[in-house]
């Protein structure tokens, strides 16, 4: 099967979420991504969630489709091998991605560029000013925890952190985009470059894109936390008679008309509209009356089961979705199953068979690349040393005896 990124090779030294995600995004589109780690595993090799026998589901989830090299990068021989691998000649090679400090030493852009003039290196930083930062420290600096929550709570606003590492996710995708853009530039001009990408810039840029910065600057006010109400439009959560929850959202006039029609609440909500002297044809007015509008809808939902509501909304223009736990998602939502061609059941050594997503991108000109499992630590060490670096079996054996390389390695 032809893969859309066939021929592109990226060497990766990474940890945590964003940088591994960037490499995996490319690997799932057919790029050859080689991740190198210390012989006993990197700092993220044992991160939770883990299985009962201590295998990291986190690590295998973010490294699908890659090749793994276990090597001691503190030893000169290890550094020489990695430098040769990173700066290898050939079209589509000479690309290095990392979120580690690379301002000095053998892994710096200046040193690696001596081996290949058109080297591409993408370095993901925590903060643009050079200080340490992770998703959760960047998020709290960007204001979002103060609008995540409910402004009706007594006392001063209390910050609520998100659970999804959103800035890591966006940074990972932007890292993959940066590699592709730099590689295209090199093909057109012959020039390599050092690309820097900061997690904090990802967060602050999106804060500006969504109008939060401008709102604070122009209106001179901080946005409140509105709980589950959808700011600037209408949306809220509702409980059903069988103890389930759903979310109803209205972002168009058509959705609003459909909601009133299928619930039969047009008169009741029209009375609210008249009482408050608002025009519910306007999105902003619906937001201003979110609490009042929700009262009759809440009563309507409380008289029906989730199944009854689903049957009522089916085939209409109402936009809604049920709340589900992760386990409910697996058992109830056909989109999270092999019925969706993005997913496959794969056997992961040491863990067993489980559902694995591939790339969410479905190219019309190519068959969808099926997901590939994550490697064992150092699973491809000999292959990389032999096929990619041209070492003989004797040389590889000597490196193993000297403790420079290893693998496959069982992570303790």
Secondary structure, 3 states (H helix, E strand, C coil): CCCCCCCCEEEEECCCCHHHHHHHHHHCCCCEEEEEECCCCCCCCCCCCECCCCCEHHHHHHCECCEEEEECCCCHHHHHHHHHHHCCCCCCCCEEEECCCCCCCCCCHHHHHCCCCCCEEEEEECCCCCCCCCHHHHHHHCCHHHCCCECCCCCCCCCCCCCCCHHHHHHHHHHHHHHHHHHHHHHHHCCCEEEEEEHHHHHHHHHHHCCHHHHHHHHCCCCCCECCCCCCCEEEEEECCCCCEEEEEECCHHHHHHHHHHHCCHHHHHHHHHHHCCCCCCHHHHHHCHHHHHHHHHHHHHCCCHHHHHHHHCCCCCEEEECCCHHHHHHHCCCCCCCCCCEEEEEECCCEEEEEECCCCCCCCCCCCCCCCECCCCCCHHHHHHHHCCCCHHHHHHHHHCCCEECCCCCC
